[in-house]
Amino acid sequence: MATAGNNLSKIDPDKLPSATGMRFACVVSEWNEEITSALFKGASEALMTCGAARHDVIHIPVPGTVEITFAAKRLCESENYDAIIAIGNVIQGETKHFDYVCQSITHGITELNLRHQTPVIFCVLTDNNIEQSRARSGGIHGNKGVEAAVAALKMAGLKKIIR
């Protein structure tokens, strides 16, 4: 398991670009809200720990994971954000729906990163069961939302360097 022995919530703000003055949008799926709310909380708290103002971390709810890409695309087109974090949770079920949703969101976020100037960070848990999701959204493995916030900061910093 890739996260075994890793706590995703450990960050050192001194080793990251400052989030002061930056704006972030978090597109958050309402599906599996227990998990996605916890991921958003981890991401927003990490961004604020690194200097972002509360009003510069925007929460954009969407019904499900597939809908994340539409909202993220519109946010990219606005050019009002330094980075966007796509937050979702897909849990394996009895049908192939899991595969289609995972493929759709992965492809969609990749396309957004190739077509737009705003980095879109993948914070979509794709787990076998709810216990794995809980372990990665504030449980024994920490919070993947924090890791996504770190990636957003690093990519926003990179975006400024390469302009």
C-alpha positions as YAML, in Angstrom:
chain: A
units: angstrom
residues:
- id: 1
  name: MET
  ca: [0.00, 0.00, 0.00]
- id: 2
  name: ALA
  ca: [1.47, 3.36, -1.06]
- id: 3
  name: THR
  ca: [0.32, 5.22, 2.04]
- id: 4
  name: ALA
  ca: [1.43, 2.60, 4.58]
- id: 5
  name: GLY
  ca: [3.60, 4.29, 7.18]
- id: 6
  name: ASN
  ca: [2.96, 7.75, 5.69]
- id: 7
  name: ASN
  ca: [1.00, 10.47, 7.43]
- id: 8
  name: LEU
  ca: [-0.32, 12.76, 4.71]
- id: 9
  name: SER
  ca: [-0.93, 15.64, 7.12]
- id: 10
  name: LYS
  ca: [2.63, 16.50, 8.08]
- id: 11
  name: ILE
  ca: [3.70, 19.78, 6.48]
- id: 12
  name: ASP
  ca: [6.34, 22.38, 7.20]
- id: 13
  name: PRO
  ca: [5.03, 25.79, 6.08]
- id: 14
  name: ASP
  ca: [8.58, 27.17, 6.10]
- id: 15
  name: LYS
  ca: [9.51, 24.79, 3.27]
- id: 16
  name: LEU
  ca: [6.55, 25.77, 1.07]
- id: 17
  name: PRO
  ca: [5.70, 28.84, -0.99]
- id: 18
  name: SER
  ca: [3.66, 31.34, 1.01]
- id: 19
  name: ALA
  ca: [-0.06, 31.33, 0.26]
- id: 20
  name: THR
  ca: [-0.38, 34.96, 1.29]
- id: 21
  name: GLY
  ca: [-2.27, 36.85, -1.38]
- id: 22
  name: MET
  ca: [-3.06, 33.70, -3.35]
- id: 23
  name: ARG
  ca: [-6.58, 32.50, -4.19]
- id: 24
  name: PHE
  ca: [-7.62, 28.85, -4.24]
- id: 25
  name: ALA
  ca: [-10.85, 27.17, -5.32]
- id: 26
  name: CYS
  ca: [-11.78, 23.77, -3.95]
- id: 27
  name: VAL
  ca: [-14.37, 21.96, -6.08]
- id: 28
  name: VAL
  ca: [-15.93, 19.49, -3.65]
- id: 29
  name: SER
  ca: [-18.18, 16.58, -4.57]
- id: 30
  name: GLU
  ca: [-21.25, 16.21, -2.35]
- id: 31
  name: TRP
  ca: [-21.20, 12.44, -2.99]
- id: 32
  name: ASN
  ca: [-19.63, 10.67, 0.02]
- id: 33
  name: GLU
  ca: [-19.83, 13.98, 1.88]
- id: 34
  name: GLU
  ca: [-18.38, 12.59, 5.09]
- id: 35
  name: ILE
  ca: [-15.11, 12.03, 3.26]
- id: 36
  name: THR
  ca: [-15.10, 15.04, 0.92]
- id: 37
  name: SER
  ca: [-15.92, 17.45, 3.75]
- id: 38
  name: ALA
  ca: [-12.98, 16.12, 5.74]
- id: 39
  name: LEU
  ca: [-10.70, 16.44, 2.70]
- id: 40
  name: PHE
  ca: [-11.82, 20.05, 2.17]
- id: 41
  name: LYS
  ca: [-11.24, 20.82, 5.83]
- id: 42
  name: GLY
  ca: [-7.71, 19.43, 5.61]
- id: 43
  name: ALA
  ca: [-6.93, 21.34, 2.42]
- id: 44
  name: SER
  ca: [-8.36, 24.66, 3.60]
- id: 45
  name: GLU
  ca: [-6.67, 24.48, 7.00]
- id: 46
  name: ALA
  ca: [-3.32, 23.67, 5.38]
- id: 47
  name: LEU
  ca: [-3.64, 26.58, 2.95]
- id: 48
  name: MET
  ca: [-4.47, 28.95, 5.81]
- id: 49
  name: THR
  ca: [-1.57, 27.59, 7.86]
- id: 50
  name: CYS
  ca: [0.63, 28.61, 4.94]
- id: 51
  name: GLY
  ca: [-0.77, 32.15, 4.82]
- id: 52
  name: ALA
  ca: [-3.97, 32.06, 2.75]
- id: 53
  name: ALA
  ca: [-6.81, 34.21, 4.04]
- id: 54
  name: ARG
  ca: [-10.02, 32.33, 4.82]
- id: 55
  name: HIS
  ca: [-11.89, 34.32, 2.13]
- id: 56
  name: ASP
  ca: [-9.27, 33.30, -0.46]
- id: 57
  name: VAL
  ca: [-10.07, 29.58, -0.09]
- id: 58
  name: ILE
  ca: [-13.35, 29.12, -1.92]
- id: 59
  name: HIS
  ca: [-15.61, 26.06, -1.51]
- id: 60
  name: ILE
  ca: [-17.50, 25.13, -4.71]
- id: 61
  name: PRO
  ca: [-19.93, 22.20, -4.16]
- id: 62
  name: VAL
  ca: [-20.91, 19.90, -7.05]
- id: 63
  name: PRO
  ca: [-23.24, 16.86, -6.94]
- id: 64
  name: GLY
  ca: [-20.71, 14.14, -7.75]
- id: 65
  name: THR
  ca: [-17.18, 13.40, -8.84]
- id: 66
  name: VAL
  ca: [-17.83, 13.50, -12.59]
- id: 67
  name: GLU
  ca: [-19.24, 17.03, -12.21]
- id: 68
  name: ILE
  ca: [-15.98, 18.32, -10.73]
- id: 69
  name: THR
  ca: [-14.42, 18.83, -14.17]
- id: 70
  name: PHE
  ca: [-17.19, 21.16, -15.38]
- id: 71
  name: ALA
  ca: [-16.82, 23.45, -12.37]
- id: 72
  name: ALA
  ca: [-13.01, 23.28, -12.52]
- id: 73
  name: LYS
  ca: [-13.07, 24.16, -16.23]
- id: 74
  name: ARG
  ca: [-15.19, 27.25, -15.57]
- id: 75
  name: LEU
  ca: [-12.88, 28.26, -12.72]
- id: 76
  name: CYS
  ca: [-9.82, 27.81, -14.97]
- id: 77
  name: GLU
  ca: [-11.44, 29.99, -17.63]
- id: 78
  name: SER
  ca: [-12.07, 32.74, -15.07]
- id: 79
  name: GLU
  ca: [-8.32, 33.00, -14.39]
- id: 80
  name: ASN
  ca: [-9.18, 34.21, -10.87]
- id: 81
  name: TYR
  ca: [-7.37, 31.47, -8.96]
- id: 82
  name: ASP
  ca: [-3.77, 30.49, -8.41]
- id: 83
  name: ALA
  ca: [-4.75, 26.81, -8.17]
- id: 84
  name: ILE
  ca: [-7.84, 24.63, -8.02]
- id: 85
  name: ILE
  ca: [-8.20, 21.51, -5.90]
- id: 86
  name: ALA
  ca: [-10.59, 18.83, -7.18]
- id: 87
  name: ILE
  ca: [-11.96, 16.95, -4.16]
- id: 88
  name: GLY
  ca: [-13.95, 13.75, -4.53]
- id: 89
  name: ASN
  ca: [-14.34, 10.20, -3.29]
- id: 90
  name: VAL
  ca: [-15.22, 7.12, -5.31]
- id: 91
  name: ILE
  ca: [-15.66, 3.81, -3.52]
- id: 92
  name: GLN
  ca: [-15.56, 0.47, -5.34]
- id: 93
  name: GLY
  ca: [-18.98, -1.11, -5.64]
- id: 94
  name: GLU
  ca: [-20.45, -4.15, -7.33]
- id: 95
  name: THR
  ca: [-20.57, -2.67, -10.85]
- id: 96
  name: LYS
  ca: [-18.14, -1.16, -13.34]
- id: 97
  name: HIS
  ca: [-19.43, 2.35, -12.50]
- id: 98
  name: PHE
  ca: [-16.37, 2.83, -10.26]
- id: 99
  name: ASP
  ca: [-14.04, 2.30, -13.23]
- id: 100
  name: TYR
  ca: [-15.92, 4.75, -15.45]
- id: 101
  name: VAL
  ca: [-16.05, 7.49, -12.82]
- id: 102
  name: CYS
  ca: [-12.36, 7.09, -11.93]
- id: 103
  name: GLN
  ca: [-11.34, 7.14, -15.59]
- id: 104
  name: SER
  ca: [-13.53, 10.17, -16.32]
- id: 105
  name: ILE
  ca: [-12.22, 12.33, -13.48]
- id: 106
  name: THR
  ca: [-8.59, 11.37, -14.09]
- id: 107
  name: HIS
  ca: [-8.82, 12.13, -17.79]
- id: 108
  name: GLY
  ca: [-10.79, 15.34, -17.15]
- id: 109
  name: ILE
  ca: [-8.30, 16.79, -14.69]
- id: 110
  name: THR
  ca: [-5.38, 15.85, -16.94]
- id: 111
  name: GLU
  ca: [-7.07, 17.66, -19.85]
- id: 112
  name: LEU
  ca: [-7.65, 20.76, -17.74]
- id: 113
  name: ASN
  ca: [-3.99, 20.86, -16.75]
- id: 114
  name: LEU
  ca: [-2.95, 20.58, -20.40]
- id: 115
  name: ARG
  ca: [-5.37, 23.21, -21.71]
- id: 116
  name: HIS
  ca: [-5.38, 25.93, -19.04]
- id: 117
  name: GLN
  ca: [-2.92, 28.08, -17.16]
- id: 118
  name: THR
  ca: [-4.34, 27.28, -13.72]
- id: 119
  name: PRO
  ca: [-3.10, 24.07, -12.09]
- id: 120
  name: VAL
  ca: [-5.84, 21.62, -11.07]
- id: 121
  name: ILE
  ca: [-4.82, 19.31, -8.25]
- id: 122
  name: PHE
  ca: [-6.20, 15.76, -8.07]
- id: 123
  name: CYS
  ca: [-7.61, 15.09, -4.60]
- id: 124
  name: VAL
  ca: [-9.99, 12.27, -5.45]
- id: 125
  name: LEU
  ca: [-9.81, 9.21, -3.27]
- id: 126
  name: THR
  ca: [-10.47, 6.00, -5.21]
- id: 127
  name: ASP
  ca: [-10.74, 3.38, -2.52]
- id: 128
  name: ASN
  ca: [-11.98, -0.19, -2.17]
- id: 129
  name: ASN
  ca: [-14.10, 0.60, 0.88]
- id: 130
  name: ILE
  ca: [-15.19, 3.38, 3.24]
- id: 131
  name: GLU
  ca: [-12.59, 2.39, 5.84]
- id: 132
  name: GLN
  ca: [-9.78, 3.17, 3.37]
- id: 133
  name: SER
  ca: [-11.39, 6.52, 2.61]
- id: 134
  name: ARG
  ca: [-11.69, 7.39, 6.29]
- id: 135
  name: ALA
  ca: [-8.06, 6.42, 6.87]
- id: 136
  name: ARG
  ca: [-7.00, 8.97, 4.19]
- id: 137
  name: SER
  ca: [-9.35, 11.80, 5.14]
- id: 138
  name: GLY
  ca: [-8.25, 12.40, 8.71]
- id: 139
  name: GLY
  ca: [-7.71, 8.86, 9.97]
- id: 140
  name: ILE
  ca: [-4.57, 6.79, 10.50]
- id: 141
  name: HIS
  ca: [-2.95, 7.97, 7.26]
- id: 142
  name: GLY
  ca: [-3.67, 11.64, 7.89]
- id: 143
  name: ASN
  ca: [-5.58, 13.75, 5.41]
- id: 144
  name: LYS
  ca: [-5.03, 13.62, 1.65]
- id: 145
  name: GLY
  ca: [-6.56, 17.13, 1.49]
- id: 146
  name: VAL
  ca: [-3.45, 18.46, 3.22]
- id: 147
  name: GLU
  ca: [-1.25, 16.77, 0.61]
- id: 148
  name: ALA
  ca: [-3.39, 18.31, -2.15]
- id: 149
  name: ALA
  ca: [-2.98, 21.77, -0.57]
- id: 150
  name: VAL
  ca: [0.80, 21.31, -0.57]
- id: 151
  name: ALA
  ca: [0.68, 20.36, -4.26]
- id: 152
  name: ALA
  ca: [-1.53, 23.40, -4.98]
- id: 153
  name: LEU
  ca: [0.97, 25.71, -3.25]
- id: 154
  name: LYS
  ca: [3.91, 24.21, -5.09]
- id: 155
  name: MET
  ca: [2.19, 24.37, -8.47]
- id: 156
  name: ALA
  ca: [0.95, 27.93, -7.89]
- id: 157
  name: GLY
  ca: [4.54, 28.86, -6.99]
- id: 158
  name: LEU
  ca: [5.83, 27.11, -10.11]
- id: 159
  name: LYS
  ca: [3.25, 28.92, -12.23]
- id: 160
  name: LYS
  ca: [4.61, 32.28, -10.99]
- id: 161
  name: ILE
  ca: [8.20, 31.25, -11.70]
- id: 162
  name: ILE
  ca: [7.52, 30.12, -15.29]
- id: 163
  name: ARG
  ca: [5.44, 33.10, -16.39]
...
